[in-house]
Amino acid sequence: MDANGQGDPISERNPITVERKSERELIVRRTFNAPPNILFEAWTKPELLKRWWAPKSFGVSFISCEADVRTGGAYRFIFGHAASEEPMEFFGRYIEVFPYSRLVWTNDEGGENGAVTTVTFEERDGRTLVVMHDLYPSKEACDEAIASGSTSGFGETFAQLDELLAIGDMGESQA
């Protein structure tokens, strides 16, 4: 399977789309074969995030994953990379948390160029449409995110999420 999730039967049935909606907005859409509550858990529990969020082919692994997923809570993800001695940090705060339907967070590591990310989970016949919307403060910040390849790993990370969902090893979240 390539970095866009191609070659994987689940990914081919549930293609990912990445669209630049305006000068400042990127939209990623993908349907998953699971209900919204299970997907929401995968996006909000650190022990599950660590299993799918970082694209394996990028040589990135979690060093630390902290997420206080509530309105006003904060997150901090620290990654290691085989090609660099410096860890990469991603951090911000949760602006809105509506269980099983919507998450909104800041990307404060980007400073003034950090996006606000909104993820929605919409049930459709036992499956879930996940829409991830990044709103950047300027056209230049959005251009920079695209040029840096920040959108190139979505296919792989979502395929990794598919694998986690397929094995059904989601801990207590399936209860």
trRosetta pair geometry for C-beta under 8 A, 3 or more apart (Angstrom, degrees):
i j d omega theta_ij theta_ji phi_ij phi_ji
1 5 6.3 -13 -179 -148 119 31
1 6 6.5 159 -156 74 69 45
1 7 4.4 -164 -105 75 57 107
1 8 4.5 19 -105 -45 133 101
1 11 7.1 107 -145 18 127 148
1 156 7.6 140 122 -109 112 77
1 159 6.2 165 149 -168 154 165
2 5 7.5 -48 74 20 65 18
2 6 4.8 2 40 50 105 100
2 7 6.2 103 0 7 77 121
2 155 7.4 9 101 112 74 142
3 55 6.8 34 -141 -164 92 144
3 57 6.0 -116 -91 66 91 147
3 152 6.1 7 142 161 137 89
3 153 6.5 -73 -172 -109 105 48
3 155 5.8 99 136 67 51 115
3 156 4.9 -48 -150 -39 56 118
4 16 7.0 -148 -175 54 78 122
4 154 7.9 18 -131 74 58 78
4 155 3.5 134 -161 -28 32 172
4 156 7.5 -24 -47 -37 13 72
5 8 5.6 -73 -177 35 70 123
5 11 3.5 -166 157 -142 107 149
5 15 8.0 158 92 -136 123 50
5 16 6.0 97 35 -1 142 122
5 155 3.5 -135 -8 -178 92 92
5 156 6.3 -157 -61 -67 73 36
5 158 6.1 -32 -74 74 145 100
5 159 4.3 177 -117 -53 94 115
6 11 6.7 -121 -81 112 23 134
6 12 7.4 71 -141 -76 53 87
6 155 7.2 -6 -18 -180 68 146
7 11 7.7 18 54 62 44 128
7 12 7.8 137 -3 -50 6 111
8 11 4.0 67 73 14 104 113
8 12 6.7 180 82 -15 51 84
8 159 5.4 116 28 -134 169 123
8 162 7.4 127 145 80 140 153
9 12 5.7 -56 -145 35 31 111
9 13 6.5 25 159 -14 65 105
10 13 6.0 -61 -153 39 31 106
10 14 6.1 -17 161 26 68 110
10 33 7.0 -101 -147 3 109 125
10 159 7.3 136 78 -132 110 73
10 162 4.7 149 113 -171 149 146
10 166 7.3 -110 -65 -65 155 129
11 14 6.3 -77 -134 66 28 78
11 15 6.9 66 165 -101 66 45
11 16 7.2 -34 -157 -15 94 96
11 155 6.9 62 -150 -166 138 90
11 158 7.4 113 -110 103 99 103
11 159 5.4 -24 -65 -93 126 100
11 162 6.9 -121 -60 -14 77 163
12 15 6.9 10 -149 -70 29 82
14 30 6.1 69 152 -174 102 78
14 31 4.5 -128 -141 73 105 83
14 32 6.5 94 -174 -85 162 34
14 33 7.1 -129 -47 -33 144 86
14 127 8.0 -158 -102 -168 125 137
14 162 7.7 165 59 -94 136 128
15 30 7.6 -124 112 -120 32 75
16 28 6.6 -10 -174 -169 101 92
16 29 7.1 159 -157 80 53 50
16 30 4.6 -15 -106 -86 78 108
16 154 5.9 168 177 123 152 111
16 155 5.3 -151 34 -95 148 74
16 158 5.9 140 -80 47 131 157
17 27 7.8 0 109 109 94 89
17 28 7.1 168 86 -150 52 45
17 29 4.8 -1 53 52 99 98
17 30 7.6 -180 21 -66 63 63
18 26 6.7 -9 -170 -174 89 102
18 27 7.4 161 -154 84 42 50
18 28 5.2 -8 -102 -102 74 80
18 151 5.4 111 -153 174 150 131
18 154 6.5 139 -72 45 120 152
19 26 7.3 154 81 -158 44 55
19 27 4.8 -17 63 61 95 98
19 28 7.9 175 21 -78 67 36
19 29 7.6 11 6 1 110 104
20 25 7.0 129 -167 87 54 61
20 26 5.8 -33 -103 -101 60 69
20 27 7.9 169 -95 19 13 77
20 142 7.4 110 -139 163 108 128
20 146 7.5 -8 -83 -80 124 143
21 25 4.1 -41 59 100 105 119
21 26 7.1 173 8 -105 86 14
21 27 5.0 64 -38 -13 118 116
21 133 7.9 -12 6 -137 146 96
22 25 4.6 52 40 26 88 107
23 139 3.9 -41 169 -99 111 102
23 142 6.5 152 153 46 52 147
24 135 6.0 35 134 -162 103 65
24 136 4.7 -142 -163 62 77 81
24 137 7.2 -132 -146 81 124 7
24 138 6.5 -126 -105 162 106 6
24 139 6.0 -80 -68 -75 72 52
24 141 7.5 34 -135 63 82 100
24 142 5.2 -165 -133 -38 36 137
25 133 6.6 -17 -161 -168 104 89
25 134 6.8 156 -151 82 52 58
25 135 5.5 -14 -100 -103 84 66
25 136 7.3 -157 -71 16 36 80
25 142 7.2 -33 -5 -113 18 143
26 133 7.5 163 85 -153 51 43
26 134 4.6 3 54 52 97 107
26 136 7.8 53 -2 -20 94 107
26 142 6.6 166 -33 -150 98 103
26 145 7.2 -117 -15 102 145 134
26 146 7.4 168 -82 -72 135 97
26 151 6.4 -125 -175 -86 151 134
27 131 6.6 -18 -166 -169 97 95
27 132 7.3 151 -158 81 46 53
27 133 5.3 -7 -107 -105 77 75
27 134 7.9 -155 -71 25 36 68
28 131 7.3 155 81 -158 52 45
28 132 4.3 -7 58 58 102 104
28 133 8.0 -155 27 -67 66 36
28 151 7.2 -174 -74 -145 121 102
28 154 5.4 -130 -145 -144 146 157
29 129 6.7 -12 -164 -172 96 96
29 130 7.2 159 -151 85 46 56
29 131 5.2 -8 -103 -106 81 76
29 132 7.8 -162 -71 24 38 68
30 129 7.7 158 85 -153 32 54
30 130 5.4 -15 66 59 81 100
30 154 7.7 -170 -37 162 137 110
30 158 5.2 -65 169 -150 172 154
31 124 7.0 -63 -131 56 118 129
31 127 5.4 34 178 149 106 127
31 128 6.8 161 -154 84 62 40
31 129 5.1 -33 -96 -95 80 63
31 130 7.4 166 -97 15 26 73
32 39 5.8 129 67 -89 148 128
32 127 6.4 172 83 -169 42 84
32 128 5.1 -14 57 61 93 93
32 130 6.2 35 -7 -12 111 115
32 158 7.8 -132 -81 -167 105 98
32 161 7.0 -61 -113 121 136 117
32 162 6.8 -151 -133 -91 93 76
32 165 6.5 154 -180 -41 116 171
33 126 8.0 11 -158 125 62 90
33 127 5.5 -43 -109 -115 43 98
33 162 7.6 59 30 -135 97 89
33 165 6.8 144 72 129 79 139
34 38 4.5 -94 166 79 121 132
34 39 5.6 142 93 -49 114 90
34 127 7.2 52 31 -136 30 52
34 128 6.1 -38 80 11 64 116
34 165 4.8 -111 -45 -150 140 132
35 38 5.4 93 62 9 74 101
35 39 7.3 -148 100 -1 38 92
35 123 6.3 6 -149 -112 74 109
35 126 6.6 -60 -76 -158 83 51
35 127 8.0 -106 -83 -114 41 11
35 128 6.2 102 -167 -48 20 114
36 39 5.7 -63 -146 43 35 108
36 40 5.9 39 159 -25 72 107
36 100 4.6 86 125 -175 110 87
36 101 6.6 24 174 -80 146 53
36 121 4.0 124 -140 140 100 119
36 122 7.2 90 -84 -27 125 3
36 123 5.1 -83 -22 -60 113 90
36 128 4.8 145 -75 -113 63 130
37 40 5.7 -50 -144 34 29 114
37 41 6.6 34 155 -20 61 103
37 99 7.8 25 -120 162 79 93
37 100 4.7 -23 -88 -110 65 118
37 173 7.9 -180 142 178 86 94
38 41 5.8 -53 -155 33 31 113
38 42 6.7 32 149 -19 63 105
38 165 6.8 96 138 -124 128 99
38 170 6.4 -86 -153 -101 94 175
38 173 6.5 116 -129 138 61 113
38 174 7.0 33 -112 -96 106 70
39 42 5.5 -54 -151 34 37 113
39 43 6.5 28 153 -13 68 107
39 121 5.4 168 87 -129 125 131
39 128 5.1 -132 -5 83 149 160
39 130 6.3 -142 175 -74 148 120
39 161 7.9 51 -131 174 84 129
39 165 7.8 -4 -84 -90 74 128
40 43 5.8 -63 -151 41 32 107
40 44 6.0 2 160 -1 68 121
40 99 6.3 96 160 -166 155 59
40 100 4.6 -106 -18 -99 157 44
40 101 7.6 -6 -84 -12 134 30
40 103 7.7 154 -139 -38 85 113
40 121 5.6 -100 -63 -2 91 166
41 44 6.1 -77 -136 49 26 96
41 45 5.5 5 179 -7 72 119
41 48 6.3 75 136 16 79 166
41 170 6.3 77 107 178 133 125
41 173 3.7 120 177 -148 160 143
42 45 7.1 -46 -107 37 18 96
42 48 4.8 -121 -130 147 53 134
42 49 7.3 130 168 -72 54 55
42 52 6.8 0 -178 38 113 141
42 161 6.1 99 156 -146 147 103
42 164 6.5 131 -128 105 127 138
42 165 7.3 -44 -67 -68 153 91
42 170 6.9 -73 -74 -128 88 116
42 173 7.7 165 -51 117 61 168
43 49 7.1 63 -150 -87 25 95
43 103 6.3 -147 132 -4 133 156
43 119 6.5 -150 -160 106 158 156
44 49 7.7 -176 43 -50 5 112
44 67 6.5 -161 -166 129 52 138
44 69 4.2 49 -156 -103 103 179
44 97 7.9 95 -117 -144 134 119
44 103 7.1 -167 -77 -88 103 140
45 48 4.4 62 78 16 103 108
45 49 6.6 -177 84 -15 48 87
45 67 7.7 -171 -135 69 11 129
45 171 7.6 -142 141 55 158 135
45 173 6.5 -126 -13 -59 154 133
46 49 5.4 -52 -135 36 33 114
46 50 6.3 38 165 -25 66 104
46 65 4.2 155 -156 116 100 105
46 66 6.5 -6 -95 -104 143 21
46 67 5.1 172 -65 22 91 101
47 50 6.2 -47 -150 27 26 114
47 51 7.5 24 150 -19 53 108
47 171 6.6 43 102 -22 134 156
48 51 5.7 -60 -161 29 40 113
48 52 7.2 -12 161 14 70 106
48 164 6.9 111 -161 176 89 149
48 170 6.3 22 -105 -144 128 77
48 171 7.2 -123 -64 18 100 118
48 173 7.1 -3 -54 -4 146 150
49 52 7.0 -95 -155 50 29 78
49 53 4.8 16 -180 -31 77 129
49 62 7.9 111 113 -86 87 150
49 65 5.5 180 87 -174 118 144
49 67 6.8 95 -3 -12 156 146
49 77 7.7 -110 140 -101 134 122
50 53 6.9 -33 -92 22 19 108
50 62 4.5 -86 -134 25 93 162
50 65 4.9 -141 -68 1 99 155
51 160 7.4 -175 135 157 65 108
51 164 5.4 110 118 -98 123 131
52 157 6.2 100 155 -171 78 73
52 160 4.1 165 -143 118 78 103
52 161 4.3 98 174 -76 151 63
52 163 7.4 172 -105 56 107 93
52 164 5.1 -81 -58 -16 128 138
53 62 7.5 71 61 -65 113 117
53 65 7.9 139 32 -117 145 135
53 77 7.3 -102 119 -137 152 151
53 157 6.0 11 -160 -150 28 123
53 160 8.0 -103 -9 90 17 135
54 58 7.0 -115 173 59 84 119
54 60 4.3 -129 -174 104 122 107
54 61 6.3 168 93 -106 156 25
54 62 6.2 -168 -9 -46 137 78
54 79 6.0 146 -105 -120 138 127
54 157 7.2 152 66 -104 3 107
55 58 4.4 79 83 -4 101 112
55 60 6.6 60 59 40 65 114
55 153 3.8 -122 -31 -152 140 116
55 156 4.1 67 -132 94 106 132
55 157 5.3 -79 -70 -56 78 82
55 160 7.4 -167 -113 -16 49 136
56 60 7.9 -129 -111 51 21 69
56 156 7.0 -135 31 167 74 124
56 160 6.9 142 -16 -86 104 133
57 156 6.0 -106 20 -134 112 159
58 81 7.5 -60 139 -126 89 103
58 153 6.2 -25 -40 -100 135 130
58 156 7.9 157 -20 83 97 154
59 81 5.7 74 109 -159 96 72
59 82 4.1 -82 177 19 123 113
59 83 6.3 78 101 -11 149 93
60 79 4.9 0 -172 -180 104 131
60 80 7.2 156 -154 79 55 44
60 81 5.3 -23 -99 -96 72 82
60 88 7.5 -39 -135 38 118 133
61 79 6.6 147 73 -156 30 78
61 80 5.4 -18 63 59 85 93
62 65 5.1 -18 -161 -41 137 109
62 77 6.9 -76 -125 -163 95 91
62 78 7.3 88 -163 77 62 57
62 79 6.1 -54 -101 -103 40 68
62 80 7.8 28 117 15 7 81
63 78 4.4 -58 64 109 108 100
63 79 6.3 163 2 -121 90 13
63 80 5.0 98 -55 -30 108 97
63 87 5.8 -51 9 -128 152 133
64 76 7.0 -5 113 113 112 96
64 77 7.2 177 92 -152 66 34
64 78 4.2 31 45 39 96 111
65 77 5.5 12 -114 -117 71 78
65 78 7.8 -134 -62 32 46 65
66 74 7.8 13 118 106 106 86
66 75 6.4 169 97 -152 66 51
66 76 4.8 12 55 52 108 87
66 77 7.7 -156 35 -71 60 45
67 73 7.5 68 172 135 56 125
67 75 4.3 8 -110 -113 75 101
68 73 3.4 -144 110 -164 89 116
68 74 5.6 33 42 46 110 58
68 75 7.0 -155 29 -71 61 58
68 94 7.6 -136 92 8 69 123
69 73 5.8 -135 -81 80 6 150
69 75 7.4 35 -74 -70 73 109
69 94 6.0 114 -141 -65 50 159
69 97 5.8 138 166 -121 77 145
69 103 7.4 -43 -154 -124 110 120
70 73 4.2 96 49 -26 72 124
70 94 6.4 135 72 76 27 143
70 97 5.4 -113 -136 41 27 152
71 94 6.0 -116 -108 116 29 101
71 95 6.9 -8 -139 148 78 24
71 96 5.9 4 -103 -120 102 31
71 97 5.1 -140 -48 22 68 91
72 93 6.9 -24 -161 179 26 116
72 94 6.8 -28 31 74 22 85
73 93 6.8 166 92 -157 35 74
73 94 4.8 13 60 30 83 120
73 97 7.4 15 27 -25 115 144
74 91 7.0 13 178 -172 102 93
74 92 7.0 -167 -148 105 73 31
74 93 4.9 -42 -99 -102 71 73
74 94 7.2 -140 -77 1 23 80
75 90 7.8 -14 116 114 104 84
75 91 6.3 -168 95 -139 62 56
75 92 6.2 1 52 57 91 67
75 93 7.5 168 14 -98 72 26
75 94 7.0 83 -20 -43 101 92
75 105 6.7 -4 19 -151 126 148
76 89 6.7 -21 -165 -163 89 101
76 90 7.5 156 -154 84 42 50
76 91 4.3 4 -107 -104 73 107
77 89 7.1 151 81 -155 54 50
77 90 4.5 -6 57 59 103 99
77 91 7.2 -169 24 -69 61 60
78 87 5.1 15 -176 163 98 135
78 88 7.3 155 -156 78 50 46
78 89 5.3 -16 -102 -101 75 77
79 87 6.3 154 74 -166 42 81
79 88 4.6 -17 60 60 101 98
79 89 7.8 -173 20 -77 72 31
79 90 7.6 33 -7 0 108 102
80 87 5.6 -49 -87 -110 61 85
80 88 7.9 179 -82 19 16 80
81 84 4.5 31 76 37 112 100
81 87 7.9 148 5 -125 80 41
81 88 6.5 53 -23 -11 116 114
84 88 7.8 68 84 -41 143 94
89 109 5.8 179 104 -106 79 132
90 107 6.9 -40 -162 -147 93 86
90 109 5.2 -93 -123 -1 45 147
91 108 5.5 -48 97 60 78 106
91 109 5.6 106 34 -50 73 95
92 105 5.2 113 100 164 126 97
92 106 3.8 -162 -167 85 122 74
92 107 5.3 -67 -53 -89 145 20
92 108 4.2 155 -98 -4 74 91
92 109 7.3 -87 -49 -8 88 75
92 114 7.1 164 -94 176 124 143
93 105 6.6 -173 93 -149 31 79
93 106 5.4 19 44 31 71 112
93 108 7.2 52 -4 -32 79 128
94 97 5.3 19 164 -47 135 108
94 103 6.9 -67 -139 -162 106 87
94 104 7.0 107 -165 78 63 56
94 105 5.0 -41 -102 -96 55 91
95 104 4.3 -58 65 107 104 106
95 105 6.3 179 6 -97 83 29
95 106 6.5 97 -39 -34 107 86
95 116 7.1 5 -3 -153 149 114
96 102 6.2 -21 121 123 116 110
96 103 7.1 168 91 -155 74 26
96 104 4.0 42 40 31 97 115
96 118 7.9 16 55 -120 120 92
97 102 7.7 178 -148 96 24 69
97 103 5.9 14 -112 -116 67 71
97 104 7.8 -129 -58 33 48 68
98 101 4.8 -43 111 66 110 101
98 102 4.3 29 46 50 112 95
98 103 7.7 -140 36 -63 65 44
100 121 6.2 -108 172 81 48 134
101 120 6.5 -11 168 -152 62 76
101 121 5.6 -129 -125 57 27 87
101 122 7.7 58 -142 -80 77 54
102 118 7.0 -16 -163 -169 95 91
102 119 7.1 159 -150 85 46 54
102 120 5.2 -10 -99 -106 79 74
102 121 7.3 -142 -58 19 40 78
103 117 7.9 -1 111 112 92 92
103 118 7.2 165 88 -152 52 45
103 119 4.7 1 56 54 98 99
104 116 6.7 12 -175 171 95 100
104 117 7.0 173 -149 90 49 51
104 118 4.7 -8 -103 -103 87 78
104 119 7.8 -172 -75 22 44 62
105 116 7.3 -179 92 -157 33 62
105 117 5.4 -11 60 59 80 96
106 114 6.2 54 175 132 84 131
106 116 5.7 -34 -103 -107 60 74
106 117 7.9 165 -101 19 11 78
107 110 5.0 39 117 4 101 117
107 114 4.1 -166 87 -165 78 99
107 115 5.0 27 27 54 131 70
107 116 7.3 -150 7 -82 84 27
107 117 6.3 76 -40 -17 107 107
107 134 8.0 6 -10 -139 141 106
108 111 7.5 56 178 -72 54 28
108 114 5.5 -4 -100 -103 20 174
109 114 6.6 126 57 -99 46 120
110 113 4.6 -105 164 87 103 75
110 114 3.0 148 63 -81 107 68
110 115 6.6 50 34 0 163 62
110 141 7.3 83 168 -158 131 117
111 114 6.1 152 49 -24 26 99
112 137 6.5 -89 162 56 69 160
112 141 8.0 -130 116 -85 70 134
113 136 6.9 -4 -175 -161 68 102
113 137 6.3 -127 -126 38 36 112
113 138 7.2 -64 -121 35 78 102
113 140 7.7 -83 -121 102 115 89
113 141 3.9 -178 -154 -121 90 114
113 144 6.6 -17 -177 61 145 143
114 137 7.5 49 60 -15 47 113
114 141 7.9 -71 2 -168 14 139
115 134 4.2 5 170 -171 153 96
115 135 6.0 142 -162 67 87 39
115 136 4.8 -49 -95 -84 91 64
115 137 7.7 -143 -96 -16 47 70
115 141 7.2 167 -65 139 80 122
115 142 7.9 87 -88 -90 115 72
115 145 7.0 26 -37 -75 128 156
116 134 7.5 150 72 -154 40 51
116 135 5.0 -17 57 59 91 99
117 132 6.5 -13 -167 -169 101 91
117 133 7.1 149 -156 78 50 51
117 134 5.3 -19 -99 -98 77 73
117 135 8.0 -173 -78 20 31 69
118 132 7.4 161 84 -154 48 44
118 133 4.5 -12 60 59 97 104
118 135 7.5 32 -1 -6 104 106
119 130 6.5 -8 -169 -169 98 93
119 131 7.1 165 -150 83 49 49
119 132 4.9 -9 -101 -102 85 75
119 133 7.6 -175 -76 20 39 69
120 129 8.0 4 104 104 92 85
120 130 7.2 166 81 -150 50 46
120 131 4.9 -2 51 53 98 97
120 133 7.9 25 -2 -2 98 108
121 128 5.3 -12 -167 -171 86 125
121 129 7.7 152 -156 76 37 50
121 130 5.9 -8 -102 -101 67 74
122 128 6.6 140 67 -159 40 67
122 129 4.5 -19 63 58 101 99
122 130 8.0 -176 23 -74 73 29
122 131 7.3 24 1 -2 114 106
123 126 7.5 32 -168 -65 94 12
123 127 7.5 138 -157 76 54 37
123 128 5.8 -36 -97 -99 49 75
124 127 5.3 -34 74 72 83 86
124 128 6.9 143 22 -106 80 22
124 129 5.5 49 -5 -19 129 101
132 154 8.0 -158 52 -127 144 128
134 142 7.8 147 113 -116 108 89
134 145 7.3 -142 132 143 150 167
136 139 7.7 126 93 -85 123 14
136 141 4.1 -173 179 97 122 110
136 142 4.1 -170 34 -61 150 81
136 145 6.6 -147 -82 -5 138 136
137 141 5.5 60 50 13 77 156
138 141 4.7 101 55 3 81 100
138 142 7.1 -145 96 -1 47 85
139 142 5.8 -59 -153 39 33 111
139 143 6.1 37 150 -22 68 107
140 143 5.5 -51 -144 36 32 115
140 144 6.2 35 155 -22 64 105
141 144 5.7 -51 -147 34 30 114
141 145 6.6 34 152 -22 63 103
142 145 5.7 -51 -150 32 33 112
142 146 6.6 29 153 -15 64 105
143 146 5.9 -60 -153 38 30 109
143 147 6.1 27 153 -17 67 111
144 147 5.6 -56 -141 40 30 111
144 148 6.1 29 159 -21 65 109
145 148 6.0 -57 -145 35 26 109
145 150 4.6 -60 -172 38 79 137
145 151 7.1 76 141 -30 93 94
146 150 7.2 -75 -77 41 23 90
146 151 6.3 -9 -116 9 62 123
149 152 4.4 -28 -171 3 85 129
149 153 7.8 73 149 -22 90 86
150 153 7.9 -60 -177 20 34 99
151 154 6.0 -21 -173 -14 63 117
153 156 5.3 -62 -163 48 67 109
153 157 5.5 60 142 -22 93 106
154 157 5.9 -60 -139 41 29 105
154 158 5.9 23 165 -14 68 111
155 158 6.2 -63 -146 41 22 105
155 159 6.3 24 154 -20 62 108
156 159 5.6 -54 -146 35 32 112
156 160 6.4 34 153 -20 65 103
157 160 5.5 -51 -151 35 35 114
157 161 6.5 40 147 -21 65 100
158 161 5.3 -44 -148 33 39 116
158 162 6.6 50 147 -23 63 97
159 162 5.3 -44 -152 30 37 119
159 163 6.7 42 147 -22 63 98
160 163 5.5 -45 -152 30 37 115
160 164 6.7 38 149 -18 64 101
161 164 5.6 -51 -151 35 36 112
161 165 6.3 35 151 -17 67 106
162 165 5.7 -58 -148 40 31 110
162 166 6.1 33 154 -25 67 109
163 166 5.6 -54 -144 34 29 114
163 167 6.6 19 161 -11 64 105
164 167 6.4 -61 -149 38 27 100
164 169 7.0 -97 -159 61 68 82
164 170 7.1 89 158 -82 97 83
165 168 7.3 27 174 -74 36 48
165 170 7.7 24 -108 -60 50 119
168 174 6.6 56 -175 -92 85 155
170 173 4.4 -76 141 63 111 110
170 174 4.9 119 64 -40 109 98
171 174 7.3 147 74 7 34 90
172 175 5.3 -34 -170 3 62 122
